[in-house]
Amino acid sequence: MDLVRPPAVAGYFYPSEPARLRQEVERLLQKAQAAPDPGVRGLLAPHAGYFYCGKVMAEGFRALSAWRGKAKRIFLLGPSHFVPFLGVAFYPYRAWATPLGEVAVDLEGGRRLLEKGPPFLSYQEPLLEEHSLEVLLPFLQLALPGTPILPLLFGEVDPLEVAEALLPELGEEDLVVASSDLSHYHPDPVARKRDASTLKKALALDVEGVAQGEACGHLPWATLTALAQGLGWRPRLLAYATSAEASHDASRVVGYAAVAYLLEEDPPALR
């Protein structure tokens, strides 16, 4: 079988016309303030429509762009919004498509994870309409063109269990990107206060605190936090915003953050 996942949210979360999409993502990356940094090994990125969170997304992928032509693959960790299940889903698509073309999938790496058994499972249904991984792809296609992905969708799962399973799979040229927005639908001042609390825990590498935080991708983010703790990656907040900055409606907002995870010397043991 030659399976390719077609785009599900093009024309909704981001432009469906290739030239317009390329122009928008290139513009956002060019305007980003973050410097490309080869020390960045992991990233938290939001996954809303580009109108709302594109500036925040661009800060993260601009930092990650130092790996252009150098990264072996990118582990993508995102939450399932629509289909509840237990575990972490991988499905053997050969590639994921966007209006900008196809992004190759590391099928061999995916098969190795499935061979480990739980919490990994082959499950297509939650991937069909899910946006949390797809919206990252156009940024990856322009910031890190040609880099294969290993897309993993999270249901209910213990993030420490996932981190321990992923740890031996991560090589020195692999990157990890977790997908999550922050608080949802509070007035802007309330959202900022709650998000500051969650980010404080994330920047302290508090795995349990992130896992219990108000973020739709709290489990992928907690998994990235555990990996960072074990591999000696130091978190740095690159950008934060709420949807009010784009919509000018402060009554009911969503929070967004870009957090880079940078390699330190002499990493501690995973705990």
CORSULTA-V336230 format. One record per backbone hydrogen bond with DSSP energy under -0.5 kcal/mol. CO is the residue of the C=O (numbers start at 1). NH is the residue of the N-H. E is the energy in kcal/mol with one decimal. If there is no record, write none. Layout:
CO,NH,E / CO,NH,E
This chain:
1,3,-0.7 / 3,94,-3.5 / 3,95,-1.1 / 4,6,-0.6 / 5,97,-3.2 / 9,12,-1.8 / 9,13,-2.5 / 9,14,-0.9 / 13,50,-2.5 / 14,11,-3.6 / 14,12,-0.5 / 16,18,-0.6 / 17,21,-2.7 / 18,22,-2.8 / 19,23,-2.3 / 20,24,-2.4 / 21,25,-2.5 / 22,26,-2.6 / 23,27,-2.2 / 24,28,-2.3 / 25,29,-2.5 / 26,30,-2.4 / 27,31,-1.8 / 28,32,-0.9 / 37,40,-1.8 / 39,263,-2.7 / 41,176,-2.0 / 42,261,-2.5 / 43,45,-0.5 / 43,178,-2.9 / 44,259,-1.4 / 45,180,-2.5 / 49,52,-1.2 / 49,53,-2.4 / 50,54,-2.2 / 53,57,-2.7 / 54,58,-2.4 / 55,59,-1.3 / 56,60,-1.4 / 57,61,-2.3 / 58,62,-2.3 / 59,63,-1.7 / 60,64,-1.9 / 61,65,-1.0 / 63,37,-2.6 / 63,66,-1.0 / 64,67,-2.2 / 65,68,-1.9 / 67,70,-2.8 / 67,71,-2.1 / 72,148,-0.6 / 73,175,-2.1 / 74,76,-0.6 / 74,150,-2.6 / 75,77,-0.5 / 75,177,-3.1 / 76,78,-0.5 / 76,152,-3.1 / 77,179,-2.7 / 78,154,-3.4 / 79,81,-0.6 / 82,84,-0.6 / 85,156,-2.8 / 87,155,-3.0 / 88,121,-2.3 / 89,153,-2.5 / 90,123,-0.9 / 91,93,-2.7 / 94,105,-2.3 / 95,5,-2.5 / 96,103,-2.8 / 98,101,-2.2 / 101,98,-2.7 / 102,104,-0.5 / 103,96,-2.3 / 104,149,-2.5 / 105,107,-1.7 / 106,110,-2.0 / 107,111,-2.6 / 108,112,-2.1 / 109,113,-1.8 / 110,114,-2.3 / 111,115,-2.3 / 112,116,-0.8 / 113,116,-0.9 / 114,117,-1.4 / 117,120,-2.1 / 119,88,-3.1 / 121,90,-2.5 / 121,123,-0.7 / 124,127,-1.8 / 124,128,-0.8 / 125,128,-1.1 / 125,129,-0.5 / 131,135,-2.2 / 133,136,-1.2 / 133,137,-0.7 / 134,137,-1.4 / 134,138,-0.5 / 136,140,-2.0 / 137,141,-3.0 / 138,142,-1.3 / 139,143,-3.0 / 140,144,-2.6 / 144,147,-1.6 / 146,148,-0.5 / 148,74,-1.9 / 149,106,-2.9 / 150,76,-1.9 / 152,78,-2.2 / 153,89,-3.3 / 154,80,-2.2 / 156,87,-2.5 / 157,159,-0.7 / 158,162,-1.9 / 159,163,-2.5 / 160,164,-2.3 / 161,165,-1.6 / 162,166,-2.3 / 163,167,-2.3 / 164,168,-0.6 / 166,169,-1.5 / 166,170,-1.0 / 167,170,-1.0 / 169,171,-0.6 / 171,174,-1.6 / 173,72,-3.1 / 173,73,-0.8 / 175,75,-3.1 / 176,43,-1.9 / 177,77,-2.7 / 178,45,-2.6 / 178,180,-0.5 / 179,79,-0.5 / 181,217,-0.7 / 182,216,-0.5 / 183,255,-2.2 / 186,253,-2.8 / 187,190,-0.6 / 187,191,-2.6 / 188,192,-2.5 / 189,193,-1.7 / 190,194,-2.5 / 191,195,-3.0 / 192,196,-2.0 / 193,197,-1.5 / 194,198,-2.1 / 195,199,-3.0 / 196,200,-2.0 / 197,201,-1.6 / 198,202,-2.2 / 199,203,-2.9 / 200,204,-0.9 / 201,206,-2.6 / 202,205,-1.6 / 205,207,-1.1 / 206,210,-2.4 / 207,211,-2.5 / 208,212,-1.5 / 210,213,-1.4 / 213,215,-1.6 / 215,218,-1.6 / 217,221,-2.6 / 218,222,-2.2 / 219,223,-2.1 / 220,224,-2.4 / 221,225,-2.3 / 222,226,-2.4 / 223,227,-2.5 / 224,228,-2.7 / 225,229,-2.3 / 226,230,-2.2 / 227,231,-2.4 / 228,232,-1.0 / 228,233,-2.4 / 232,264,-2.2 / 233,235,-0.5 / 234,262,-2.8 / 236,260,-2.7 / 239,258,-2.3 / 241,256,-3.0 / 242,245,-1.7 / 243,246,-1.3 / 243,247,-2.9 / 244,248,-2.3 / 248,250,-0.6 / 250,188,-2.9 / 253,185,-2.0 / 253,186,-1.0 / 254,243,-2.0 / 255,182,-3.2 / 256,241,-2.2 / 258,238,-3.0 / 258,239,-1.5 / 259,44,-2.7 / 260,236,-2.6 / 260,262,-0.5 / 261,41,-3.4 / 261,42,-1.7 / 262,234,-3.9
